[in-house]
Amino acid sequence: MQDLGDLDSLYRELILDHHRSPRNTEPLISPDVEVDAVNPFCGDEVKVQLKTSGGTLNGISVTGRGCSISQSSASMMGELVKGRSVEDAMRARRAFQALMKGEALTEDQLADLGDLEALQGVKRYPVRIKCALLAWSALEDALKRVRA
């Protein structure tokens, strides 16, 4: 069993890795939908672009600027939802939002969030929750447009 200090250190490293080397940042050519989001409290910005086919997210680009929490959450989100169905992506969004609100998740839900579990400590800092959820809000708007 890992010591909690070791786990916190591992989570910190994972967050910093995604912040320093964000994934899925290459802009998409002719995306099906594009959504920009800004956190007015701190100025963090995120742009989400999606390409879909048959209800599947075939391509995602997530770019932006801001704190390590917002940008690492965006990077982890892109990795998690790419290749998934629109419904799976919405389910992941709901699960991550519940995690940030401190709601209990099943082990399966936590496992399904993958690296995003590293951000669960953010819930102790209410002002930072908006940072962690910024990209997810943009994704939700984008997915609603895809469904329409």
N, CA and C of each residue as an Amber inpcrd file, in Angstrom:
protein
   444
   0.8430000  -1.1840000   0.0000000   0.0000000   0.0000000   0.0000000
   0.8880000   1.2470000   0.0000000   0.5020000   2.2330000  -0.8220000
   1.3010000   3.4460000  -0.9140000   1.0010000   4.3940000   0.2340000
   2.0230000   5.0610000   0.6970000   1.8910000   6.1010000   1.6950000
   1.1480000   7.2780000   1.0590000   0.2860000   7.9590000   1.8330000
  -0.4750000   9.0860000   1.3000000   0.4250000  10.1990000   0.7790000
   1.5490000  10.4180000   1.4350000   2.4960000  11.4280000   0.9600000
   3.0520000  11.0770000  -0.4020000   3.3450000   9.7870000  -0.6130000
   3.8240000   9.3300000  -1.9200000   2.7570000   9.5340000  -2.9840000
   1.5020000   9.2510000  -2.6230000   0.4030000   9.4010000  -3.5680000
   0.2080000  10.8660000  -3.9350000   0.2540000  11.7570000  -2.9370000
   0.1450000  13.1920000  -3.2110000   1.2670000  13.6540000  -4.1290000
   2.4740000  13.1660000  -3.8910000   3.6190000  13.5200000  -4.7220000
   3.4250000  13.0250000  -6.1540000   2.9290000  11.8090000  -6.2920000
   2.6550000  11.2490000  -7.6140000   1.5970000  12.0720000  -8.3400000
   0.5400000  12.4330000  -7.6250000  -0.5220000  13.2510000  -8.2190000
   0.0210000  14.6110000  -8.6490000   0.8510000  15.2250000  -7.8030000
   1.4410000  16.5300000  -8.1520000   2.2640000  16.4290000  -9.4290000
   3.0660000  15.3790000  -9.5150000   3.8970000  15.1760000 -10.7090000
   3.0410000  14.9760000 -11.9540000   1.9590000  14.2300000 -11.8230000
   1.0600000  13.9890000 -12.9460000   0.4100000  15.2910000 -13.4110000
  -0.0320000  16.0950000 -12.4680000  -0.6400000  17.3890000 -12.7990000
   0.3800000  18.2850000 -13.4960000   1.5830000  18.3580000 -12.9620000
   2.6210000  19.1990000 -13.5730000   3.0260000  18.6850000 -14.9460000
   3.0680000  17.3720000 -15.1210000   3.4010000  16.7990000 -16.4240000
   2.3800000  17.2150000 -17.4780000   1.1020000  17.1260000 -17.1380000
   0.0580000  17.5330000 -18.0890000   0.0810000  19.0430000 -18.3290000
   0.4880000  19.8180000 -17.3260000   0.5670000  21.2650000 -17.5040000
   1.7490000  21.6340000 -18.4060000   2.8830000  20.9930000 -18.1780000
   4.0900000  21.2930000 -18.9680000   4.0070000  20.7490000 -20.3900000
   3.3940000  19.5800000 -20.5340000   3.3060000  18.9070000 -21.8400000
   1.8650000  18.5010000 -22.1120000   1.0070000  19.4820000 -22.3760000
  -0.4070000  19.1510000 -22.5870000  -0.6070000  18.2900000 -23.8360000
  -1.5740000  17.4080000 -23.7500000  -1.8910000  16.5000000 -24.8510000
  -3.0420000  17.0590000 -25.6890000  -3.1220000  16.5810000 -26.9340000
  -4.2180000  16.9250000 -27.8530000  -4.3530000  18.4310000 -28.0700000
  -3.2240000  19.0930000 -28.3100000  -3.2480000  20.5480000 -28.5000000
  -3.1790000  20.9690000 -29.9670000  -2.9710000  20.0190000 -30.8540000
  -2.9000000  20.3430000 -32.2830000  -4.2850000  20.7750000 -32.7670000
  -4.4090000  21.9960000 -33.3100000  -5.7250000  22.4370000 -33.7920000
  -6.2620000  21.4930000 -34.8750000  -7.5690000  21.2590000 -34.8380000
  -8.2080000  20.4000000 -35.8320000  -8.5060000  21.2040000 -37.0910000
  -8.3640000  20.5570000 -38.2210000  -8.7420000  21.1700000 -39.4890000
 -10.2290000  20.9170000 -39.6810000 -10.9780000  21.9690000 -39.8770000
 -12.4290000  21.8970000 -40.0700000 -13.1370000  21.1240000 -38.9580000
 -13.0200000  21.5920000 -37.7080000 -13.7300000  20.8970000 -36.6230000
 -15.2420000  21.0090000 -36.8140000 -15.9650000  20.0330000 -36.3000000
 -17.4270000  20.0710000 -36.3570000 -17.9830000  21.1140000 -35.3970000
 -17.2860000  21.3270000 -34.3110000 -17.7200000  22.3050000 -33.3180000
 -16.4920000  22.8440000 -32.5820000 -16.6030000  24.1140000 -32.1670000
 -15.5190000  24.7700000 -31.4370000 -16.1450000  25.6460000 -30.3610000
 -15.6400000  25.5220000 -29.1400000 -16.1730000  26.3040000 -28.0210000
 -15.0150000  26.9150000 -27.2380000 -15.1440000  28.2010000 -26.9410000
 -14.1850000  28.9030000 -26.0880000 -14.8180000  29.1190000 -24.7180000
 -14.0080000  28.9950000 -23.6750000 -14.4900000  29.2380000 -22.3140000
 -13.4410000  30.0330000 -21.5550000 -13.9190000  30.9290000 -20.7000000
 -13.0390000  31.7670000 -19.8830000 -13.5490000  31.7330000 -18.4470000
 -12.6270000  31.6160000 -17.5160000 -12.9660000  31.7200000 -16.1040000
 -12.7900000  33.1890000 -15.7230000 -13.8860000  33.9190000 -15.4980000
 -13.7700000  35.3520000 -15.2240000 -13.0750000  35.6750000 -13.9020000
 -12.9830000  34.7150000 -13.0040000 -12.3620000  34.9640000 -11.7000000
 -10.8460000  35.0190000 -11.7770000 -10.2590000  34.1950000 -12.6830000
  -8.7930000  34.1390000 -12.7230000  -8.2220000  34.3810000 -14.1240000
  -9.0760000  34.3860000 -15.1490000  -8.6070000  34.6440000 -16.5000000
  -8.1720000  33.4170000 -17.2810000  -8.2930000  32.2200000 -16.7040000
  -7.9560000  30.9980000 -17.4490000  -8.8180000  30.9200000 -18.7070000
  -8.2230000  30.4070000 -19.7830000  -8.9240000  30.2680000 -21.0640000
  -8.7330000  28.8690000 -21.6150000  -9.7780000  28.3590000 -22.2680000
  -9.7230000  27.0440000 -22.9050000 -10.5220000  27.0950000 -24.1970000
  -9.9850000  26.4270000 -25.2190000 -10.7120000  26.2420000 -26.4780000
 -10.7930000  24.7400000 -26.7260000 -12.0090000  24.2540000 -26.9810000
 -12.2320000  22.8410000 -27.2880000 -12.7660000  22.7420000 -28.7090000
 -12.1070000  21.9270000 -29.5210000 -12.5600000  21.6280000 -30.8800000
 -12.8430000  20.1300000 -30.9540000 -13.9440000  19.7680000 -31.6280000
 -14.3070000  18.3600000 -31.7700000 -14.5680000  17.9980000 -33.2180000
 -14.2000000  16.7720000 -33.5600000 -14.6030000  16.1280000 -34.8130000
 -15.3330000  14.8670000 -34.4000000 -16.5290000  14.6860000 -34.9470000
 -17.3230000  13.5180000 -34.5900000 -17.7620000  12.7700000 -35.8390000
 -18.0560000  11.5040000 -35.6280000 -18.6030000  10.6710000 -36.6950000
 -19.3770000   9.5390000 -36.0400000 -20.6360000   9.4090000 -36.4030000
 -21.4450000   8.3290000 -35.8540000 -21.5580000   8.3520000 -34.3440000
 -21.5600000   9.5390000 -33.7470000 -21.6950000   9.6460000 -32.2980000
 -20.4130000   9.4110000 -31.5230000 -19.2670000   9.3420000 -32.2340000
 -17.9720000   9.1160000 -31.5920000 -17.0850000  10.3440000 -31.7540000
 -16.3350000  10.6700000 -30.7020000 -15.3940000  11.7920000 -30.7600000
 -14.1050000  11.2940000 -31.4030000 -14.0060000  11.4820000 -32.7070000
 -12.8310000  11.0090000 -33.4480000 -11.6350000  11.9240000 -33.2970000
 -11.8880000  13.1780000 -33.0150000 -10.7990000  14.1270000 -32.8540000
 -11.1480000  15.1610000 -31.8080000 -10.1350000  15.5460000 -31.0430000
 -10.3200000  16.6030000 -30.0500000  -9.0340000  17.4160000 -29.9690000
  -9.2190000  18.7100000 -29.8780000  -8.1110000  19.6210000 -29.6230000
  -8.5160000  20.4640000 -28.4240000  -7.6110000  20.5540000 -27.4610000
  -7.8690000  21.3570000 -26.2710000  -6.6620000  22.2660000 -26.0780000
  -6.8870000  23.5570000 -26.2220000  -5.8050000  24.5240000 -26.0640000
  -6.2380000  25.5960000 -25.0720000  -5.2690000  26.3390000 -24.5760000
  -5.6090000  27.4220000 -23.6780000  -4.4020000  27.9310000 -22.9320000
  -4.6940000  28.7440000 -21.9520000  -3.6480000  29.2500000 -21.0740000
  -4.2750000  29.4700000 -19.7090000  -3.4360000  29.2980000 -18.6960000
  -3.9350000  29.4890000 -17.3460000  -3.1360000  28.6820000 -16.3470000
  -3.7240000  28.4790000 -15.2110000  -3.0430000  27.7990000 -14.1100000
  -2.8540000  26.3140000 -14.3970000  -2.0190000  25.6820000 -13.5910000
  -1.7340000  24.2610000 -13.7860000  -2.9810000  23.4090000 -13.6080000
  -3.8950000  23.8180000 -12.7570000  -5.1190000  23.0360000 -12.5360000
  -5.9890000  23.0540000 -13.7910000  -6.2550000  24.2340000 -14.3410000
  -7.1340000  24.3030000 -15.5200000  -6.5120000  23.6160000 -16.7260000
  -5.2270000  23.8170000 -16.9240000  -4.5960000  23.2760000 -18.1270000
  -4.3350000  21.7750000 -18.0250000  -4.0020000  21.2850000 -16.8430000
  -3.8110000  19.8380000 -16.7020000  -5.1490000  19.1160000 -16.7720000
  -6.1850000  19.7010000 -16.2160000  -7.5200000  19.1060000 -16.3130000
  -7.9480000  19.0270000 -17.7770000  -7.6790000  20.0840000 -18.5370000
  -8.0180000  20.1030000 -19.9640000  -7.2600000  19.0160000 -20.7230000
  -5.9850000  18.8770000 -20.4320000  -5.1650000  17.8660000 -21.0970000
  -5.6470000  16.4540000 -20.7680000  -5.9020000  16.2050000 -19.4900000
  -6.3880000  14.8860000 -19.0690000  -7.7520000  14.5820000 -19.6780000
  -8.6010000  15.6070000 -19.7470000  -9.9240000  15.4420000 -20.3370000
  -9.8180000  15.0190000 -21.7930000  -8.9540000  15.6940000 -22.5460000
  -8.7750000  15.3530000 -23.9540000  -8.3460000  13.9170000 -24.1440000
  -7.4080000  13.4780000 -23.3160000  -6.9580000  12.0840000 -23.3950000
  -8.0880000  11.1170000 -23.0720000  -8.8870000  11.4660000 -22.0820000
  -9.9380000  10.5680000 -21.6170000 -11.0580000  10.3950000 -22.6380000
 -11.5060000  11.4770000 -23.2620000 -12.7110000  11.3860000 -24.0970000
 -12.4340000  11.0840000 -25.5660000 -11.2160000  11.2700000 -26.0130000
 -10.9090000  11.0090000 -27.4220000 -11.2080000   9.5470000 -27.7630000
 -11.9930000   9.3470000 -28.8170000 -12.3520000   8.0040000 -29.2540000
 -13.5850000   7.4420000 -28.5700000 -14.1210000   8.1690000 -27.6130000
 -15.3180000   7.7020000 -26.9070000 -16.5840000   8.2310000 -27.5690000
 -17.6910000   7.6410000 -27.1870000 -18.9780000   8.1270000 -27.6840000
 -19.3220000   9.4410000 -26.9850000 -20.2160000  10.1940000 -27.6080000
 -20.6930000  11.4390000 -27.0140000 -21.3030000  11.1430000 -25.6450000
 -22.0730000  10.0650000 -25.5500000 -22.7040000   9.6950000 -24.2720000
 -21.6600000   9.3650000 -23.2060000 -20.6130000   8.6220000 -23.5810000
 -19.5390000   8.3030000 -22.6280000 -18.8370000   9.5720000 -22.1520000
 -18.6210000  10.5020000 -23.0650000 -17.9700000  11.7620000 -22.7020000
 -18.8390000  12.5570000 -21.7290000 -20.1490000  12.5670000 -21.9590000
 -21.0570000  13.2660000 -21.0420000 -21.0670000  12.5860000 -19.6720000
 -21.0200000  11.2640000 -19.6660000 -20.9700000  10.5160000 -18.4060000
 -19.6900000  10.8580000 -17.6340000 -18.5780000  10.9360000 -18.3560000
 -17.3010000  11.2920000 -17.7280000 -17.3660000  12.7070000 -17.1640000
 -17.9940000  13.6190000 -17.8930000 -18.1390000  14.9940000 -17.4140000
 -18.9290000  15.0270000 -16.1100000 -20.0250000  14.2910000 -16.0670000
 -20.8360000  14.2630000 -14.8420000 -20.0490000  13.6660000 -13.6710000
 -19.2970000  12.6070000 -13.9390000 -18.5060000  11.9640000 -12.8810000
 -17.4200000  12.9070000 -12.3680000 -16.7390000  13.6160000 -13.2780000
 -15.6840000  14.5310000 -12.8410000 -16.2710000  15.6940000 -12.0490000
 -17.4130000  16.2000000 -12.4860000 -18.0660000  17.2770000 -11.7500000
 -18.4510000  16.7940000 -10.3450000 -18.9560000  15.5760000 -10.2440000
 -19.3050000  15.0140000  -8.9340000 -18.0590000  14.8930000  -8.0510000
 -16.9460000  14.4630000  -8.6440000 -15.6870000  14.3530000  -7.9080000
 -15.2780000  15.7140000  -7.3530000 -15.4040000  16.7530000  -8.1680000
 -15.0220000  18.0950000  -7.7360000 -15.9470000  18.6320000  -6.6510000
 -17.1910000  18.1750000  -6.6370000 -18.1440000  18.6100000  -5.6130000
 -18.0220000  17.7920000  -4.3340000 -17.1390000  16.7910000  -4.3430000
 -16.9510000  15.9670000  -3.1580000 -17.9820000  14.8700000  -3.0010000
 -18.7310000  14.5910000  -4.0670000 -19.7250000  13.5180000  -4.0180000
 -19.0250000  12.1670000  -4.1240000 -19.6340000  11.1680000  -3.5260000
 -19.0620000   9.8190000  -3.5570000 -19.1910000   9.2220000  -4.9560000
 -18.1110000   8.6050000  -5.4240000 -18.1160000   7.9050000  -6.7060000
 -17.8380000   6.4330000  -6.4480000 -18.3450000   5.5930000  -7.3300000
 -18.0350000   4.1710000  -7.2260000 -16.5900000   3.9570000  -7.6680000
 -16.0410000   2.8040000  -7.3270000 -14.6760000   2.4880000  -7.7710000
 -14.5990000   2.4670000  -9.2880000 -15.6520000   1.9810000  -9.9450000
 -15.6790000   1.9550000 -11.4100000 -15.6630000   3.3660000 -11.9870000
 -16.4230000   4.2770000 -11.3830000 -16.4350000   5.6590000 -11.8650000
 -15.0620000   6.3020000 -11.6930000 -14.4350000   6.0750000 -10.5420000
 -13.0930000   6.6200000 -10.3140000 -12.0980000   6.0440000 -11.3070000
 -12.1600000   4.7420000 -11.5230000 -11.2450000   4.0920000 -12.4700000
 -11.4630000   4.6380000 -13.8730000 -12.7200000   4.9130000 -14.2140000
 -13.0440000   5.4200000 -15.5460000 -12.4810000   6.8250000 -15.7680000
 -12.2620000   7.5730000 -14.7000000 -11.7100000   8.9260000 -14.8340000
 -10.2050000   8.9270000 -15.0720000  -9.5610000   7.8000000 -14.8860000
  -8.1340000   7.6940000 -15.1800000  -7.3070000   8.7080000 -14.4120000
  -6.4260000   9.4160000 -15.1310000  -5.5150000  10.3860000 -14.5160000
  -6.2390000  11.5070000 -13.7720000  -7.4830000  11.7740000 -14.1460000
  -8.2170000  12.8700000 -13.5120000  -8.3960000  12.6850000 -12.0120000
  -8.2520000  11.4620000 -11.5410000  -8.3220000  11.2130000 -10.0990000
  -7.2630000  12.0410000  -9.3640000  -6.1820000  12.3630000 -10.0590000
  -5.1060000  13.1610000  -9.4580000  -5.5900000  14.5430000  -9.0240000
  -6.6820000  15.0070000  -9.6050000  -7.1960000  16.3400000  -9.2860000
  -8.2030000  16.3450000  -8.1390000  -8.4560000  15.1950000  -7.5300000
  -9.4960000  15.1470000  -6.5030000  -9.2030000  16.0480000  -5.3030000
  -7.9450000  16.3510000  -5.0340000  -7.6050000  17.2420000  -3.9280000
  -8.0640000  18.6750000  -4.1460000  -8.3680000  19.0350000  -5.3890000
  -8.8220000  20.3920000  -5.7110000 -10.1160000  20.7210000  -4.9690000
 -10.9250000  19.7090000  -4.7010000 -12.2140000  19.9590000  -4.0330000
 -12.0420000  20.6290000  -2.6670000 -10.8490000  20.5460000  -2.0870000
 -10.5880000  21.2070000  -0.7980000 -10.4160000  22.7210000  -0.9540000
 -10.3110000  23.1840000  -2.1910000 -10.0970000  24.6050000  -2.4790000
 -11.2010000  25.0890000  -3.4130000 -12.3540000  25.4690000  -2.8550000
 -13.5220000  25.8000000  -3.6820000 -13.2520000  26.7870000  -4.8140000
 -12.3730000  27.7590000  -4.5930000 -12.1050000  28.7410000  -5.6400000
 -11.4030000  28.1040000  -6.8440000 -10.7150000  26.9830000  -6.6390000
  -9.9880000  26.3140000  -7.7230000 -10.8440000  25.3000000  -8.4880000
 -12.0050000  24.9540000  -7.9380000 -12.8820000  23.9880000  -8.6090000
 -13.2730000  24.5020000  -9.9890000 -13.5480000  25.7990000 -10.0950000
 -13.8990000  26.3810000 -11.4020000 -12.7570000  26.2090000 -12.4010000
 -11.5300000  26.2680000 -11.9220000 -10.3710000  26.0540000 -12.7930000
 -10.3830000  24.6300000 -13.3450000 -10.6090000  23.6730000 -12.4660000
 -10.6050000  22.2640000 -12.8730000 -11.7560000  21.9430000 -13.8160000
 -12.8780000  22.6510000 -13.6720000 -14.0700000  22.3550000 -14.4770000
 -14.1700000  23.1690000 -15.7640000 -13.2680000  24.1250000 -15.9740000
 -13.3810000  25.0170000 -17.1290000 -13.4390000  24.2660000 -18.4570000
 -12.4910000  23.3970000 -18.7150000 -12.4810000  22.6520000 -19.9830000
 -13.7000000  21.7500000 -20.0980000 -14.1370000  21.2140000 -18.9730000
 -15.3080000  20.3340000 -18.9720000 -16.5760000  21.1010000 -19.3160000
 -16.6600000  22.3630000 -18.8900000 -17.8060000  23.2000000 -19.2610000
 -17.8090000  23.4470000 -20.7630000 -16.6240000  23.7130000 -21.3090000
 -16.5120000  23.9080000 -22.7620000 -16.8750000  22.6220000 -23.4990000
 -16.4110000  21.4860000 -22.9860000 -16.7440000  20.2040000 -23.6110000
 -18.2470000  19.9630000 -23.5760000 -18.8790000  20.2520000 -22.4410000
 -20.3270000  20.0580000 -22.3350000 -21.0570000  20.8910000 -23.3880000
 -20.6770000  22.1590000 -23.5280000 -21.2990000  23.0110000 -24.5480000
 -21.0760000  22.4410000 -25.9430000 -19.8610000  21.9810000 -26.2110000
 -19.5430000  21.4090000 -27.5240000 -20.3640000  20.1470000 -27.7850000
 -20.4950000  19.2900000 -26.7830000 -21.2540000  18.0470000 -26.9540000
 -22.7340000  18.3270000 -27.1770000 -23.2590000  19.3450000 -26.5180000
 -24.6610000  19.7290000 -26.7320000 -24.8670000  20.1890000 -28.1700000
 -23.9020000  20.8980000 -28.7120000 -24.0000000  21.3520000 -30.1100000
 -23.9150000  20.1770000 -31.0710000 -23.0930000  19.1900000 -30.7390000
 -22.9650000  17.9950000 -31.5790000 -24.2860000  17.2420000 -31.6090000
 -24.9460000  17.1630000 -30.4540000 -26.2190000  16.4400000 -30.3510000
 -27.3430000  17.1420000 -31.0920000 -27.2810000  18.4840000 -31.1560000
 -28.3760000  19.2730000 -31.7510000 -28.5290000  19.0370000 -33.2390000
